[in-house]
Each structure stands twice: as C-alpha cells, then as structure tokens.
C-alpha cells in the first residue's frame, strides 16, 4: 500500500501546536474559535467573544486564575487576541503552580460587568498566586487581526502544572488562552492490576505524528467522553489515489493503494487487552477499514522517529496489534484480547485507516507495566 509522508506544520507555526490543549472545552475551557458579531451588544457595552475587562481607573492590573482541565507538562501557550483590535491587552504574563490539594474556587454565577467578590478575593489570596513560577514574563501582545492575533510562547518548564495565572497589563481583552502540553497522571497511586485507557488525554496520551489532518487533528481521538460532532475527531481529506472502480477481498475490505496513519504515545507503557474504535458522527465519511500497529520505544528511539517525522522504520519496530478490520458508520467497535496479536508491553501505537475518513475516539484499555517512559520532548 502506498504510504503518505507526514504532513508538515504550516510555516511559521510552532511545533508545540501538535500537543493536546490542556484547557480544551471538554476539559472545562473553550473549544470553538472566537467569533465576532457586529450587532451584538450587552448592557455593559460591545459583546466580545473572550475575556475583556473594563478600562481601569484604579491602581494595579487585571488577572485571572485558570484551573487546567487536564494537569500536565506545558510545552507552549497561545494567547489569542482575535477581534480585540482597539481593545486588546497591551501586555501579558503567565504564572504557574501545581496545587493538587488546593480547594476549588467558585465563580458565584455570571459576574459579567463586575469584579470578583470579596469572598473570591479572599480565597485567591490564600493561593499566593502573585508568587507562582513565571512561565512567560511581561511581554507585549499583538492586536487581534487575523495575521497577528496568535501570540505564541514556547515553554520550557519541566514540572507538572494544575493552575495558571494570566496577567494582563493593565487591562483590555484576550479571546482565548490555549495551553499545549501532555497530561501527567500520578501512576504511583494506581494499582498495577487496574485496567484503564492507556492512551487517554487525561492519562498522558499524546499524538506524535500523522499523515493527514485536513478536517480534524488525531489528538481529538483521545479526548474526554464521546465526541460532540465530527469536528471533535480525526478526519482526513479524501485520497486522490483511490481506484476508479473499487474492489473488495473475501472479508469485504476494499483493496486500495493508499492509507492514512496517526502515531500516539501511551501515557504509560502497558499491556493492551481491549480496543475501542468509535466512528461516532462519521456516517458517510468513515474509513472502510483499519489496523493498529504497536511497538516499545526508548526515549532516544522516539526522538529519532519524531525528528524523521515517522517517515521510516529503521529499527523495524512496528508489530501488528490488531489485524485489518472492516469498520461501520457511526458505530463503536470493540476488540477484546482474543482479537489482539500482541501480549507484551508497548509504549506507542500507530492507527492506520484505509483509504481515508474519520475516527472520533480511540480507546486502548490495558494494564500499566512497571517501566515508565520518560520522553525528552
């Protein structure tokens, strides 16, 4: 079968955009891109899709506390000022902390047009957020025009983060804060015999490479819950090398020259005992078939594959975990251990779909092994 080389990130975009958004909507944040509605006004002024503060007339600057939906290691931030052109925040900084034992903060309902309440200020004061670690120093932001709205910041902070403090100087508007990274779970507290989804976003799974993501990124497949719609899954473009007349084999699987693929690293190496492939919402655009390959890579080996964008297999590492399977539209497909070809621990999987199409969720249920993979990414 003809493979397609890994796609490249659009020129000028940082590599960290391939990671999970730890503050995504399914984890408590905002998923949809900002929008602008010219006729939308409230009693407080123009409605803007984001966080906008009043024009400050007292000492100080504005800030907010954000609890990540998925705690983890942050690799980059996008402070998006979309549509805030004459009212964007001139400068911003970001601080971080790991507060696993911190009490939950409450928003006390819709407080649009007002500042935080006294009880909220008192609760936040106990966190000493002004002293948290600095991820991004005070930095000028660019206005929210389409060619300048994304303010990207690569982060080199090795510690787990649960909360962020976003400071704007002195006031203004920010449409979105996207937090790109890898979830990190405390595996030491989990009995090794427990079965769980080893590739889930919340358990540290991450997409490391793919051939095509025209309509949806493969990282969506490891998100929380079932997909909300097709945009909440992995969907590729239609391959142009499809035969003019399609043929099937004895199992009803289309015989095709090409396929698409996505590589994911498990949150922890483990033995996979059950697989779920969900084509929820993909009714006229689901893949005809799929297979899954797996391998065990050291951090050094992973680094070589990543640098080569998974375009070759120099170590001949990949082994078939799940033989080619015919898929159905809008359906949850389950495969038990009797259907799986590998019984040893693995650290990475490659989902291969033919010829193209969409998958909403991939679940790899299994038991974590004692060896922990520590990536250098």
C-alpha positions, 0 to 999 in steps of 0.5 A: 500500500502506498504510504503518505509522508507526514504532513508538515506544520504550516510555516511559521507555526510552532511545533508545540501546536501538535500537543493536546490543549490542556484547557480544551472545552471538554476539559472545562475551557473553550473549544470553538474559535472566537467569533465576532458579531457586529450587532451584538451588544450587552448592557455593559457595552460591545459583546466580545467573544473572550475575556475583556475587562473594563478600562481601569481607573484604579491602581494595579492590573487585571488577572485571572486564575485558570484551573487546567482541565487536564494537569500536565507538562506545558510545552507552549501557550497561545494567547489569542487576541482575535477581534480585540483590535482597539481593545486588546491587552497591551501586555501579558504574563503567565504564572504557574503552580501545581496545587493538587490539594488546593480547594476549588474556587467558585465563580458565584454565577455570571459576574459579567460587568463586575469584579470578583467578590470579596469572598473570591478575593479572599480565597485567591489570596490564600493561593499566593498566586502573585508568587507562582513560577513565571512561565512567560514574563511581561511581554507585549501582545499583538492586536487581534487581526487575523495575521497577528492575533496568535501570540505564541510562547514556547515553554520550557518548564519541566514540572507538572502544572494544575493552575495558571495565572494570566496577567494582563497589563493593565487591562483590555481583552484576550479571546482565548488562552490555549495551553499545549502540553501532555497530561501527567497522571500520578501512576504511583497511586494506581494499582498495577492490576487496574485496567484503564485507557492507556492512551487517554488525554487525561492519562498522558496520551499524546499524538506524535505524528500523522499523515493527514489532518485536513478536517480534524487533528488525531489528538481529538481521538483521545479526548474526554467522553464521546465526541460532540460532532465530527469536528471533535475527531480525526478526519482526513481529506479524501485520497486522490489515489483511490481506484476508479472502480473499487474492489473488495477481498473475501472479508469485504475490505476494499483493496486500495493503494493508499492509507492514512496513519496517526502515531500516539504515545501511551501515557504509560507503557502497558499491556493492551487487552481491549480496543475501542474504535468509535466512528461516532458522527462519521456516517458517510465519511468513515474509513472502510477499514483499519489496523493498529500497529504497536511497538516499545520505544526508548526515549532516544528511539522516539526522538529519532522517529519524531525528528524523521517525522515517522517517515521510516522504520529503521529499527523495524519496530512496528508489530501488528496489534490488531489485524485489518478490520472492516469498520461501520458508520457511526458505530463503536467497535470493540476488540477484546484480547482474543482479537489482539496479536500482541501480549507484551508491553508497548509504549506507542501505537500507530492507527492506520485507516484505509483509504481515508475518513474519520475516527472520533475516539480511540480507546486502548484499555490495558494494564500499566507495566512497571517501566515508565517512559520518560520522553525528552520532548 
